[in-house]
Amino acid sequence: MATKPATPKALSLHMGLNGVDPAAYEGWDGPLAACEFDAKDMGAIARGKGMKPTVLLTKKATRAAFLSHTRAAAKALKAGDLFFLSYSGHGGQVPDTNHDEFDKKDETWCLYDGQLVDDELYFELSRFAAGVRVLVLSDSCHSGTITRERPEPPPAGWRSKLMPPGVGMRVYAAHKAFYDKLQADVAKAAGGKAVADPDAALAQVAVTGSAAQATSVTGPFNPAVVLISGCQDNQTSLDGDHNGAFTEQLLRVWNHGAYKGAYDSFHAQIKAGMPHSQTPNLFVLGPAATFLKQAPFTV
């Protein structure tokens, strides 16, 4: 008698920060308004699709909490399972000390008690088992070239999700040893192998015109990762009163689950409804061609 296929398992983690701890950011508290709403809305989508969401708001969205929940998910999930991760908050930068970024800057998520460097994020995602699907939605300024091309000022009624470059410089100067060690630790933990760099993947997407082909340049990445981020790398993401601009448009396209289509067209429709100053990105890591063809949030 044939055995019944196991039902896929799904876990999700949603972080929304309307501020950060001034003690960790040299007196800057990074006030925003809608990020907690963004996280709650993503958690509601996850719950509605049968996932078990964890929502971490502002003070609870710490580095330790992110690492703990993500590592627990990596241990629990197997091939065919899904991990849905979303972040809404400020994006920042620290100098690249392990030479994996062409622009010599590592991008960060500004968690409550310190920044999460992109090297750490992608290394943690690389620890998921082969065949696990990982969806990442990032409503933040996650920019490699923001210091080279001054972004447009936000329109009236909106706020930028970019940590001011001057604040970033002060934070790094005060915590240089900490952030440099994070990058060194990731390189060591990766065993000398190159950690997949999203900027390299994105560059390949631009050359090939196919997000799925980005997997050919990302190195040893076993899970299938689809990441949709709020803006291009010379733009900023906008924070409103009730949702960030990216999350607001995502929810409009999703339309309480009435949306029918795959991830690539989902991204395209979100992109089509955004202001010219903010163009969401889509890229993939690992063997994600099949994942891209699925309906969003499918367990």
N, C-alpha and C positions, 0 to 999 in steps of 0.2 A: 504494500500500500504506500502510495506516494506521501511524503511528509508535507504538511502545509508550510509554505514560506513564512518565515518570521515577520511579524509586523514591525516596520521601522520605528525606531525610537527617536524622539526629538526633544532637545533641550534648548533653552534660549536665555540670553543675558542681555539686559537693556540698561544702559547707563545714561543719565541725563543730569547735567550739572548747571545750575543757575548761578554758580559761584565757585570759588576755590579758596583754600585756606591761605590767608595772607602771609602766615608764617613760612609757608613753603614757596611763596612767590614774591618775596622781598617787598611785602606790604600791599601788593596788588590783589584785589579780591575778585576780579573778573566778572562783574555783574552781568547776567543775562536774564531773560524772562521766560522763554518758552521751552527750554531744554527738558525740564521735568515733564511737561506735557508730552513732548516728543517721545520720551522713554515710556511713559504710561500708554501712549497710543500704540507703540510697537509691541508692548507687552500684551495689549488687548488683541492685536492681530494674532500673535503667537498663541494665546489662549484659545481664540476662536478656531484655530487650525489644529487644535489638539495637542499643543506643546505644553511643557511645564516651564513657564517663564520665571526668571528672577529679575526684579527691577531694583536698581540701585540709584537712589536720588541724592545728588549733591554730596553731603557729608559722608554718605555710605559708599560713594563711588570712589574708593581708594585704590591705590596700586595693589595692595595685598588682597583686597576683595576681588579685583579683576583677575589676578593671577590664580587665586584659589579656585574660583568658579570655572575659569577656563580650563585649568589643569584637571579638575574633577570631571568636566565634560569630556575631555580628551581620553581619560581613562574609561569612562562609562560607555562611550559610543563606539559602534563597530560599523563595518562596511554596510552601506545602505541607510544608515542613520543620518540625522540632520542636526547641525548646530547653527542657531540663528543668533548673531551678535549685532547689536546696534549701539551707536554712540552719538550723543548730541552734546556739544560743548565747544570750548575753545580748542583751536589747534595752535601749535607752536613749533619751535625749532631749537635744536642744539647743534653745535659743530660736530661734524662727522669725524670720529677719531679712528675708525677701523677701515676707512677708505672704500666704502661700498656705495657711495653716492657721488655722481658726477658733479653735482653742484656744491659738494663739501658741506651739506647740511642734512641732518637727520630730522624728519618730521615727527611730531609728537601729538598725542592726545593729552590735554591738560586735566588729569584726574585731580581729585580734591587735595591730596597731600603730596603731589609730585607728578611730573610728566611721565607718560609711558612712551618710550622711544619706538619708532616704527620697526627697528630691528627686533625688539622684544616682541612686538605684536605678531610679526610674520614668523618668528621662530616658534612662538606658542602655537600658532595655527599649523605649522609644519609638523607638530607632534601628534596631530590627529591621525588615526589609522587610515590606511589605504581604503578608498571607497566611501569614506565619510564625506557628506556634503556640508560645506560651510558657507553660509550666507552672511556677509558683512554689509551693513548699511551705516555710513558715516556722514552725519550732518555736521560737518566742522570744516574749518580751514585747514587742509592737510597739504601744505603747499611747499614745493621744492624751489620755486622761483619767485616767491612773493617779495623778496628783498631786491630783486633785479628789476621788476616792473611794478610801479606803484599801482595798487588796485583802485578802482573807482570808489569814491565815497558811497556809503550806503544811502539809499533813498530815504525820504522822511518816513518815520514810523518803524524803521528797521535798524538793527544793530549788527555790527560785524562780529563774527566768531573767531577773529584772528587775535591771538595774544599780541599786544603791541611789541614790535621788534626791540624797542628800548627795554621793555620789561624782560623780554626773553634774554637779552644780553646780561642784564643784572642778575637774573635767576641763575643763568649758567655760570657766571663769574663766582657767585656765592656758593654754588654746589658742584663745581667743576669735577672734583674727584668722584662724586657720586655718579654723575651722568657718564663720565668717561669709563668708569668701572662697569656700568651696565652694558655698554657696547662691547667692552673686552670680554665680559662674562658670556655674552651671547655668542661671540666668535669662538670662544673656547668650548662652550656647550655644543656648538654645531660641529665640533670635531674637525675644524679646519676647512669644512665645506662651505661654499658660498651660500649664505642665506638668501632666499629669493627676494629680490628687490622689486617692489611694485613700480618704481620709476622705469626700470628696464623693461618690465612687462608692458607698461603703457606705451613706451617708445616703440616696441615691436607691434603693438596694435595699430599705431599710427602708420607704420610702414606697410603692414600687410592688409589693413582694412578689415581684419577678422579677429575679434577678441579671443576666439578659441585658439588661434595660432600663437597667442602669447605664451602658452604653456611650454613651447619649445625653448624658451630662454630663461625659465625660472629655476632650473636646477632641480635638486632632489625634493620634490613636493609631492607627497603621496595622496593627501585628501584633495577633493575637488572644491576649489574656492571661487565664489563669485562675489566681487566687491563692487558696490555702487556707492560712490562718494558724492558729496554735495556740490563740488565745483571743480573746475580745471585748476591746474597748478599755478596760474597767474591771476586767480580770482579769489574772492572771499565768499564764504557762506553767510547768509543773512539770518538773523534771529528776529522773530516778530513777537507779538503779544500772546499768541495762542499756539503757534507752531513755528519752527524754522521754515524758511521758504521752501527748502528741499522736501522736508517732511510733509508740509502742507500740500504740495503738489503730488507727492507720492500717495497720500491718503485720498486725494481727489481722483487720481487715476485708478487706484485700487477699488474705490467706490463700495466699501463694505463687502468686498468679495465678489462683486459683479464683474470685475475685470476678467477677460478671457484672453489668454495669450501667454507667451513665454517670457523669460527674463530679459532677452535682448529687446523685444518690442516694448516691454514694461519700461525699461530704461529710456527707450526712444520717445515714448509718450510723455514720460516725466520731463525729459529734456525739452520737448516741444512746448511745454507750458511754462517754462521758466523764463525770467527776465534775461535780456541779452548779457547782463553783467554776471550771470551765474549759470554755468553749463555743467550739469552732472556728468561724472565719468563712470565708465564701466570697464573693468578689466578682470581677468581670471588668472588663477594660479593652479597648477596641477591639471589632471585630466578632467576638465570641466565641460567638454563639448556637450555631453548628454545632459548634464545638470542645467546648462543654459537653455535647453529646449523645454524644460519643465515649467509648469505654471508656478508663479511666485508663491512661496511659503508652503509648497506641497511637502507633506511628511512622507 
